[in-house]
Amino acid sequence: MSETPGPQLAFLGPPGSYSHQCALDRFETSVRYAEQSSIADVFRAVSAEIPFAVIPQENSVYGSVIDTYDAFRSPEAGQSVFVRGELTLAVKHCLVVRSGVQLEDIQRVMSHEQALGQCSRFLSENLPGVPRVKVPSTSAAAQSVLYCGEGTDEPESAAICSEKCAEMFDGLEILHKGIQNEASNTTRFFILANSLDEPLPGGVREPRRQRALIRISNPPPQQREDGPPLPDRLLYTVIGTLLTTFGCATLRIDRRPSLTDVPFEDVYFVEVGDVTLPVLSPIASKSSEEEWLKRLKAGVERICTTGGEAVILGIW
């Protein structure tokens, strides 16, 4: 009797990307991997058919992943797509070329925006003036290098990717290893799911939920008959009282332009956490988690009462 295949998990492809490596480290063979061509596509893929995903959230050197937070602005975030966990991956970048290509032959460098930023020092010192081209992922860059240079209409190119990624494509050669600006370079990823409660695959025991991501914004502006909509400036009040609103520690705040047509109207993404000491008893742990979730929901209600909008995007 054949085993039931595991659920599908979306990741930023092609295979060999850091998202793929991070997902493999956590889920191994418990899921079927569904590659996507962009971070936005990874987010949109989360559904009944593909219930899970891994998406990059922040790098320790280059900061927040803008495409991820742009996806979190959508109405689906907090309704049908939720953050259910976090993963970290040590990121060691390599400069990769077609076999036989030398450093002086390189006419452009391709990679994901984050990787280009994380290796800016090496590029400035060793390839000054060489154009840096953003592509959807590090593995897409590595794959593209094979179709550049001699015999093509494309300039000789290099890619920034991982050593594992370079090994996945025949015809590539690593010129330099460890080219990231900082040896401690690390990327944090979010695990996404189409449910707040469905157990994650992989058989790993999930700890007590102590983190939440909340989107805070203004309600849709009212249109005036005699001119453009007036922004509702209640959001600064919400942010100013954030610590007391949720009754727990605010761990980080990110900001992106809202999807309304009001100039300079922003959406805030607030990560909060229960930083109390670990609870050893399963019964006490469950009780502590329930109490914390009540505080979260009460905080959301208070924001709505003040005239703002708040949506819980994930709990883990």
Buried (B, 14 or more C-beta within 10 A) or exposed (E): EEEEEBBBBBBBBBBBBBBBBBBBEBBEEBBEBBBBEBBBBBBBBBBEEBBBBBBBBBBBBBEBBEBBBBBBBBEBBBEBBBBBBBBBBEBBBBBBBBEEBEEEBBBBBBBBBBBBBBBBEBBEEBBEEBEBBEBBBBBBBBBBBBEBBEEEEEBBBBBBBBEBBBEBBEEBBEBBBEBBBEEEBBBBBBBBBBBBEEEBBBEEEEEBBBBBBBBBBBEBBEEEEEEEBEBBEBBEEBBEEBEEBBBBEBEEEBBBEBEBEBEEBBBBBBBBBBEEEEBEEEEEBEEBBEEBBEBBEEBBEBBBEEBBBBBBBBBB
